[in-house]
Amino acid sequence: MKILFVEDHELFAESVSQRLRSLPHVAAVLHARARDEAIALLRANFVDLLILDLSILEKEGEIIPDTCFGRDVFAFAQSNAPGLPTYLLTTSEPDDALMGLMREGDRYDIWGEQRDVAAVGYYQKERSIDQLIADVQRIAATVAALDAITVDTRGRSLGLNEGYLRAIKVFTRQRGGDVIELKPLDGGKSRASVMHGLVKNSNDHVIASTVIKIGARPAIEQETNAFDRHVVNLPNGSFTPKLSTVLKGTCGSGAVVYSLAETFTQDMFRMLMRDPGLAQGAVSDVAGAMRRWSDAGRISETPIAVLRARLLWDEDFHRAMQKYGLNLSDVEALPVRHRAGCIHADLHGGNILIEESGRPIIIDFGEVGEGASALDPISLDLSIYFHPDAVRDGLRAKADHALESWTDPDVYLACHPFPGYAKACRDWAYDVAGGDRAVLACAYAYLVRQLKFNAVDHTSTVTLIHDIAQRLRGL
């Protein structure tokens, strides 16, 4: 366990620090005397416990402490590491201000014990230090038990920082697991990572099969909000049910976990290579499920720039235009009549998992929200050319020759190696788009976004963007 101890009285700090360091399972005690130093340490380190004297210095070299500086540290911790267990030190009984800080802490299941604990407590320096040491010893043992959970990646480097590991272990402990085996599901471009997680007990028996998404707290909060507001409106069985959200005590990281039957062994990309007929049927099933969103939409007319901004922010758009010498301002200004409603907004083949029977299920809801309804089927169609997993699985190489004919549906389907899949995507797009221009505008938006990524073949992408732009100008 790592502790940050913020205290400006050197003798007291050294005495307490020595006692803390002597405790079993305490790996480090970081010490700060002033607000600025404490905040810098919180920024740079994953800590399990904050012990904070509210009356501290503003910065090193100052000599007059003030409680406002301790409150600044507390506020920073609450904002950037919500749920971080915090012990406040005081020289007197708590006043109204201190009680207000304690109420901000609330109670959470911080360590996966299936019980909520107070995130904030207070101790009087003169009378309660022995109790503080005893409480820290108890927490250290709890954290040690949590750290003992094994995260098995089968030798892969998954880029798991301390916050991600903590969130994953908290969930594993909540489910009664001793081991969690992780396998990446998404090699894409999102702000968070998606993995398949198998939770196992001490006998190595699987007790939970899950999809886990880890990321910075704002991204996980956005996903859980989208799930609770929009995804639950889809038909049961079309999406992964949410099991748990871990956002407290993880120093700004987080995880959202969904239940996933072990029978979903393929994603759409792999299924398309293996059994194009099943993949085609899965597209139709996904389209049917997501009609719940598009049917609740409305017909709207906006400049094409509004559709494009749903996938690529203006700043990134202008940067791409400059990089590739493109001038598409006239296309951006064209009005487009389209159906707008709730969309997935990142519907590539890796975000649709499929059973051996062909039944699909949708995952990864971080971008769910308002948008043009045709963006989802267009993204699914074109993802076989641009998504890294599709390139890995050989789809891009197999279908590359068809891309240049994308704007002519008959020619495109005639030369496509998976015409049933492509037709299912295109039919879905026309069914929900609101018109031909809307289909082209959504393809334009998707393709312009690809210019943001270095792994994409930009020559063919720019060529197709020019082709679509000309057709949009002519409609």
N, C-alpha and C positions, 0 to 999 in steps of 0.2 A: 504494500500500500504506500502511496505517495501523499504526503501531507504538505500543505502550504500554511505556514504559521506566520501571521502578520502581527508584529509586536515591536514597539519602539524602545522599550526598557530592556537594555542589553542583559543585565544580570538575571532578570526574570525570564527573558527569552531563552537564555542559555540553560538555565535550570530546567525549564519545562521541556526544551528541545532534547536534552540528554535523557530525560525520562521517556519521552516519546520514542527516541531512537532505540531504546533498550527493549521496547515491546516486541514480542514475536510478530513476524509478518510485516513489520514496518520497514520498507526498503529505503525510504528517503524522507527527510524533513527539510523542506525548502523554507528559508527564513527571509522575510522582508521587513524593513523598518518603516517604510513610507508607502504612500498611496501609489505613486508612479511605478515604483519597483514591484509592488504586489500585482498591479494590473499587467505589467510586462511579463511576470512569471505566469500569470493565468493565461495570457495569450500563447506562451511558448510551451506550456506543459499540460499534460493530462494529470489532474490531481483527483484523489479520491475523497479528500476532506479539506475544508478550509477552516482554520482556527483564526479568528479575527478579533483583535482588540479594536474597538471602534475609535478610540482616541489615539490617532497616529499622526505622523508627520505627513506633509504634502509630498516632499521629495527629500532625498539625501542632502544633507547640508543645512536643512532647516532645523530650528530648535523648539518651535512651539507646536505641539500637537493639537488636533481639533477633531471632534467627532464627525464633522462633515466629511473629512477625508476617509474615515472608515466607512461611512455610508456610501461614498463613491465606489469603494472596492466592493461592497456588498451589492450595490446596484449593478455594477459591471458583471459580477458573478451571476446574479439572477438573470441578467439579459443574455449573456453569452454562454453560460453553463447552467441552465435551469435544472433544478433538482440537485445541484451539488450540495452535499451535506455540509452545513456551515454551523460552527459553534462560535457564538459571540461572547466575548469576554467583557465584563463590566466590573466596576468597583462598588456598585450599589445595587439595590433592588431595581428591577426593570421599570423604567418610566413609560409613559404613553408612546414615546417615539420608538423605544426598543420593542415594545409589544407590537407596534405596527410593523416593524421589520420581521418579527417572528411570524406574524400572520401572513406575510408575503411568501413564506417558505412552504406552507401547506404540507400535505402528507402524500407520499408516493411509495410505490413498490420499487425502490431504488435498486435492490440487489436480486430481484427475481425470487424473493422468498414467499410470494403470494400473500403478503401482508404489507400494509402501508405503514411507513415510519415518518416521523417528523423530519423535515429537511433542515429545519433551523432550530437550534436550542441556545440557551445562554448559561453562563457559569460566572459566579462571582470569584474574582481573583483571590480574595483573602480566604474564602471558605470552601470553594468547590473544585479546586484543582485535582484533588484525589479522585473525585467523581468523574471529572473530565478524562483523566488517565484511564480509569476503569471503562468508561464508555468507548474511548478510542480503542482499547484492547479488544473489546467485543466487536467493534466494526472491523478491525484488522482481521480477525478470525473469519468474519463473514466474507470480506473481500477475498481472503485467501481461498476460501471454498469456491467462490465464484471463479477466481483465476485458475483453479484446478480443472475446470471444464476444458476438454480437449476440442480444439478446432482443427479438423482434418481437411486439408485442401488437396490431398493426393499429390503433394509436391508442387502444386501450382502457386505462383505468386499472384495473389488476388488484390494486392494493394490495400490491405486492411490496416488502418491506423488504430491507435489505442481506443478511440471512441467507438469505431465500428466493431472492434472485437468485444468491447464491453456490452454494446447493445445486443450483439448476437449471443453472447454468453448469458445475459440476463434473460432473454427469451428462452434459451435452452434450459436454464434452471427453472423457469416458470412451468415448463412442460415436464419437469421431472427427469431431464436428460443429463447424461454424463459426457456425451460426445455429440458433436454435430459435424456432419460431413457436408462440405460445400462444393458445388460445381457451378461455374458461371453459366448463366443463361443468355446473357446479352453482351455481345462484343461491339455494341453500337456507340452512339455519340451522346448519350444523355448525361445529365449532371449527376446521376446516381447509378449504382451498380445493382444488377438483378442476378440473383443466384438461386439455385435449387438447394434446399437444405434438408438433410435427413437427420432427425434427432434420434439418438440411440441411448438406451439405458446401459447400466454397468455390464450387462450380459451381451452387449452389442446387438440387441434387438431393436428394430426401428419402431419408435413409438409416435412419430409424427413426420409427415412428408409435407414440405412447405416451399413456397416461393418467398424469398427474403429480398427486400429492397433496402439498401443502405445508402446514406448520403448525409449531407449537411442538414441540420434541423429544419431550416425553412423549406427545403425540397421535400422532406418527409411530411411536414405539416401540410404542404400544398397537396400532396398526394392523398393523405388521409381525409382532408376536407373534400377533395373531388370525389373520393370514393363514397363518403357518407352522403354527399348531396346528389351525385349523378349516377354513379356506377350501380348502386343498389336498385335503381329503377329498371335496369335491364332484366330480362327473364332469368329466373333461377337456373343455375347450371351453365350459364354462358360466361361467367366470370369467376375468378377465384375468391372464395369468401375470406374476409379479414379475420385473422386470429388475434393479433396483438400489435400494439404500437409501443415502441420504446423510445422515449425522448428525454427522460429525466436521469440525471446523474451520469451523462455520457459526454459532458464537456463540449456541447454544441453539435455532436453527431446524433444520428438516430437511425431507427429501422422500423419498417412496417412489414408485417409477416402475414402471409395468406396461406390457407390450407390448399394443398394440391394432391390429388390422388396419384399414387405411384404409376398408374396406368398411362399417364400422359408422358410418353417417352420421346416424342418427336416434336420439333417445331415445324412451322409451315415450310421453311426453306428445305429442311431435310426430307419432309414428306413429299414435297414437289419433285425432288430428284428421285425418290424411291417409288412413289405411286401417284402420278399426276391426277388420276381420277379421284382418289380420295382427297387430294388437295383442292381440286375444283369443288367438290361437294362441301368441303370445310369452308371455303370462301362464301358459298351460298348460305351456309348455316350462320356464319358470322354476320353476313348482311341482314339476314332475317332477324337476328337478335338485336342488331343495332338500329333496325327500323323504329324501335321504341323511341330512340332519340330523334331520328330524322322526321318521323311522323309528327312529333311535337314541335317541330321547327316552324319557321315562318319564311316567306319570300321577302327578300331584301334586295336593295340595289345600292351598291357602294362602288367606289373606285377599286380597281384591281389591287392597288397598293394596300388596301385594308385586308384583303385576303392574304396577300404576301406577308404582311406584318405578323400574321398569326403564326407563321413558321420562321420568319427571319426579321429581326428587329431592323429598324431604319438605319441605325448606325452600321450594322454589319452589311446591310444591303449596299449602302453607299461605298463602303470599303471594297466590296466585291466588284462593283461597277468600275471603280477606279483601277483596281488591280487588273481587270481583264479588258479594259478599254471599251466598256459597254455604255450605251446611252439608251435607256429604256423608259425615260421619263414620260413619253407619250403613251406607252403601254400602261404604265402605272396609273395614269390619269383616266384611262378608259372606264366607263361605267360597266358593271356586270350585274345582271339579275341572277340571283342565286338563292338556294335554300340555305338558311342558317339555323343551326341548332347546336345541341351538345355533340361533341366529337371526341374521339380518342386522341387524335392529333399526333400520335407516334405509332401508327399501326403498320409496322413492318412485319415480315414473316417470323422474326424472332419473338414477337409479342403475341403470337398465337401458338399455343401448344395443342397437340393432337394425340388422341388415343389411337391404338391399333385399329379400332373400329372406324376411325375417321371423325369422331366427335371432337370439335374444337373447344378450347376455352381461352378467354382473353386475359392477359396479364399486363402489369405495368401501367399505372394510371396517373403518372405524374404530370402529364400535360392535358388531362381531360378538362374540357370546358367549352365555351362558345366558339364556333367556327363554321366555315362553309362545309356542308354535309358531304360534298364530294371529295374533300381532302383525304378522308380515310381510305376509300377504295383506290383513289389515285396513288396514294402513298404505298398501299399494299402492292399494287401493280408494279410500280417503279422501283420498289425496294429490292427486287431481285437483281437490279443492275448496280445499285449504289450502297447497299448495306454491307458492312465488312463480313458478316457471317455468310451472306449470299456469295460474296467473292470467294470466301474460304471453301464453301461447299461446291464451287464450280458452276453456279448458276449464271453468273455474269459471263463467263467464257462461253457457255452453251447458248445463251440468248442474245449475246451482244449484237449480232448482225441485225436483229429485229428492231433495235432501239431507234435507228434512223428513220424508220417508217411509222413511228408511233402516232403521228398526226393523221395517218390514213388508216382507219380501223380495219378495212378489208385487207389491205396489203400487210398490215401489222400481224393480223391473225394468221394470214396465209403462210408467213415465214417464221412464225413464232414456234419454238420447240415445245411449248406447253400452251397450245391454243385454248384449251378448255379453261385453264386457270386465267389466262389473259382475258378471255371473253367474260368470265364470271365477274372479274374486277371491273371491266369496262361497262357491262350491263348494270352493275350496281351503281357505278358512278352516274350514268345517264338517268337511272331511276330516281336518284335523289338530288341531282345537281341543280335543276331549275332551268336548264338550257345548255346548248352547245358551248356558248362562250364561257359558262361557269366551269365546264369540264376542262377546257383549255386553260382557263385562268388558274385552276387548282394545280394543273400540271406545271404551269409556269412558276407558281409559288414554290412547289416542291423542288423543281430543278434549280431555281435561283438559290435556294437554301443550300444545295449541294456544293455550290462554289465556296462555301465557308470551310469545307473540309479538304485537307491536303491529300487524302488517300483517293480522291475521286479523279477519274479521267476527265479533265476539264475541257479538252478539245471537243470531244463528242457532246459533252454537256452544253457547251456554249453554242455549238451548231444546232442542237435541238431547241435551245432557248430562242435562237433567231428564227427558226422555222415556226415555232408556236407564236412568237411575237408577230410575225407577218400574217398569220391566220387570224389572230386577234384583231389586228388593224383592219383586216378585210371584212370582218363580220359586222 
